[in-house]
């Protein structure tokens, strides 16, 4: 036991010395390290939300959300349609999220995000909201909105119903008698639709009194009433229902129609049929009269005339004396013809001409030709009945004539009329010739111009060749004197529109000449020197040739100007001397100058 206590004390002392050595900077030598202080436990952030999603009401609402945290936080994402209200952004809070009314017509979905201040944690709340549903206004319409009286024998009439929602039919009888309307079905829901046909059938009225009812068509809050009246049995009546294709009148094609068209007759009396017409082309069955319910069939013979014809049908109840009249029309035989000229001639300028078409059918105007581009427009290439077609031609600036054909054709009759369309071309001629040669001297010449439109003339070189339009038929060309030795050319162009005619103008060159200006002899003193010689020529440059090059020298190169220098050396001899200087043009023309130089000393010649 004592041994154990002793050992424990030694261990404690050793441990204390080790700690002291560490605190004193590792006094135990190399290889020993200081033991660091223990690290306290790390703080952990928390952030929670009570719900991660919410569906707001379409009209808008405020919703409470609990945020639980042990640190500061913020709202890192928020849509415009949601506002957030809280009394602080630290620790646990109840946050109010308010959504505005959704009148966008679409479901909207966004996220509100809560994030710790240091950004370590983010919690998203998904927010959705359906759009407000705007109730549709109920509508219901009937056609027609009024109907004629029902006959006592009973009959069926039709109406068309258009409704944007489920609808129903109800009936209210007046006068104590009910149940005489056999259809439509009442107190039954009909589906929405457009122009739904409904049959209204009244049974036979055995009473002598008229009877009435109101049928109401109802769609939600909307309704359409229809008043019904049925005649009493003792009243005579004749009611006519025209054929289905009846539209204010009854129209037949031009061809014969033995089947005809049928009028339905509801009647409790005798009735008559009559036709008022010119000729005998419209027929009825029965021909003149009948009684009670029946039909009237109307037939027509073929119309061989191109004009429309009309007749008047009358059906009259003998007792009720209520005539029904209807106009019967029959189209004329189809035809198409051109009543204006069948050849149109256009001038050079752009212009419009007319084709008068008389027709009672559809027709077409077809343009053909090798080149129809000169036709700018045709006002109508498909038409019906009578019409005036306007044809416009572009201006013709060429010397080529234009031609095309516009064919007018009836689509039913096949009647065809070709109309030839032509356009004149520019004519431009020059007499007596299209070329002229002038001599070197100034001169002028006259040309006769024949043209069917305005023309102009220009010169390619008006520095010496000019033009003058004297009148619409005369052109004068003038040339200045040609002082050069070479022939010159110019072109005079006469133009009308895009048509050009050239006149070649030629003028011969002047005669070649060269001569030395002044005296043809020159005396030079014994001392010699440089002499300037002037030369006049129209054929330069020229050459200078000396007969005595050893003492009288001209330039070796050709002279481009009108002077040259003559170099005469001093005369050392006792005699005067003579040299000949020749100037020579390009064409070989020459002139000479005699140069005499005095003797160097006094000699016999001095005294002579």
Secondary structure, 3 states (H helix, E strand, C coil): CHHHHHHHHHHHHHHHHHHHHHHCCCCCCCCCCCCCCCCCCCCCCCEEECCCEEEECCCCEEEEEEEEECCEEEEEECCCCEEEECCCCECCEEEEEEECCCCCCCCEEEEEEEEECCCCCEEEEEEEECCCCCCCCCCEEEECCCCCCECCCCEEEEEEEEECCCEEEEEEEECCCCCCEEECCCCCCECCEEEEEEEEEECCCCCCCCEEEEEEEEECCEEEEEEEEECCCCCCCEEEECCCCCCCCEEECCCCEEEEEEEEEEECCEEEEEEEECCCCEEEECCCEEECCEEEEEEECCCCCCCCEEEEEEEEECCCCCEEEEEEEECCCCCEEECCCCEEEECCCCEEEEEEEEECCEEEEEEECCCCCCEEEECCCEEECCEEEEEEECCCCCCCCEEEEEEEEECCCCCEEEEEEEECCCCEEEECCCEEEECCCCEEEEEEEEECCCCEEEECCCCCEEEEEEECCEEEEEECCCCCCCCEEEEEEEEECCEEEEEEEEECCCCCCEEECCCCEEEECCCCEEEEEEEEECCCCEEEEECCCCCEECCCCCECCCEEEEEECCCCCCCCEEEEEEEECCCCCEEEEEEEECCCCCCHHHHC
